[in-house]
Amino acid sequence: MIQPDLKLVRIDERLIHGQGQLWIRSLGVNLCVVANDDTASDPLQQTLMKSVAKNVGMRFFTIDKTIEIIHRAAPTQHIFLVVKNPQDALWLVKGGVPITNINVGNIHSAEGKHKISNYIYLGEEDKQALKELHEKYNVTFDTRTSPMAPDVDSLNKLMDYITK
């Protein structure tokens, strides 16, 4: 089975936006895969994201479709894979997508969620998915908000919270 060249896997509820373009440029990727069931069937969202991501191929797949075809990626495809939440990342890993590190970039605040940083708020389902990714599949994390941002104490707070 061919291993896709996944340069970065990022969790970001906004999927592709201004910071996404920063990641694309910094990683030097030529393909951005948005793995999200809703976006895969929403041409308006796809058009908006394509308007932000310049000079890179864009694909919008469901989680299942991503699992089905990611191993068919050509060796010349250098991929930035974006998912909306930790549950989708876990689903990809359970489906055999070779993810070893995830950038936990942005999970919005909502009632009942625990604040990790100004950009990361975890509900119980988020916490359990990240915990399983880490403990069962040995996935590591970073919490940089952009390629230039340092990974300060957010990572320690994230790890403390999910391993409790």
N, C-alpha and C positions, 0 to 999 in steps of 0.2 A: 504494500500500500504506500502510495506517495505521501510524504509529509508536506503539507502546505507550508509556505514560508510566512508564518504569522509574525509580523514585526511587533504588533501590539494588539492586545485585546483590552477593550475599555468598556466599563459600565458607565453609561451616561444617560439619564432619563431624557435628555434633549436630543440624543443620538448625534447627528451631525449639525454643527452650528459653527460659530466663529472659532471657538477653541479647537474644534475638530479639524479645521483648516490648518491651524498651527501644528497639530499632531501630524497631519498628512505631510506637510512641508518638512518637518523635522525628521520624520522617519524615512523619508525618501521612498515611500510606497508608490505603486502604480495602480493599486486597486483598493477600493474601500468597500467592504461588505457590511451592510446594515442587516443584522439578523433580528427581525422583529415581525411577528405575525400581523400586526395591524398595519405597519408601514408597507409591508410587502403587497398589500392590496389597496394602497391609498396613493393614487397618482399625484395629488396635490402635495402631500408631504414629500414625496420623492422629488418633485420639481423644486420645492423649496430647498431641500438638502443639496440637490445638484447645483443650485445657484450659488451655494457657499463653497462647495468643494470644487476647486478649479484644477485642471490638468491632471485628473486622476479618473480612472474608470470607477463607476459606481454600480453596485448591484444591491438589490433589495430582495432578500429571501426570507421565507418563514424560517423558524428555527429548524423544523424537520427538513426542509429543502437544503439548508446550510449543512446539516449533518450528512445528508445524502451526497452532496456534490463537492464539499470542501477538499476532499482528497483527490479530486480530479484537477485541481489547480495546476497550471503549468509551472515549471520551475522558474520561469521568467516573471511570474506574478508574485509581487511582494505586497502582502496584505495587511491592511488595518481593519480589524474586525470589531464592530461596535454592537453592543447589546444594551437593552434598556434597564435591565435589573439583574440582581444576583441569581434569581430563579432561572432566567433564560441562560445565563452563563453555566449554571449547574446542568441544565438540560443539554447544552452542547457537549459538556464534558462527559456526561453519562452516555451520550450518543457517539462518543469516540473522537470528538474533535480534540486534537493534541494541544491543549492549553496548559501551560505550566506557570504562567504569571498573568495577573489581571490588574489593570489600572482601575481602581475604584475612584472614578472621577466626580460623579455628581449623582446623588440620590436625594430627591427633594424632601423637604420637611412636610410632615403631615401629622395629624393627631395620633398620638400613641407611639410615635417614632422617637428613638433615642438619638440625641445629637452627638455626633463624633467630631464634626468640624462644621464650619460655616457652609460647607457644600455636601456633606455626607450625613444623612439621617437614616437610621436603620430601624425598620419594624422587625417583629419577631420572625417573619418569613425570610426577610433579607438576612438576618443574623444566622438563621439555621442553614440557609443556602451557602453563605460564605464559610460557615463553620464546616459544613460537609465538604466543600471544595478544598479547604485547607487540610482537614484531618483525614479524609478518606482518599482524596486525589492528590494530595501534596502540592496544591496550587499555592503560590506565593502572591502577595499583593504589594502594590504601591499606591499612594494616594496623591500623587502629583496632580494639580489642577491643569497644568500646562507643561509643555516640554522644558520650559525655563524655570519653572517653580521648584523650589526645594521640597523634598518630602520630609517636612518637619515632624512635629509630634503627632500628626493625625494617624500615621501608620501605627504607632504604639497604642494610641487610644482605640483604633479599630481592632487590633489584635487582642488587646485586653478585653474588649467588649465581647468579641465572638468566641473567645476561649473560656469564658466564665461558665 
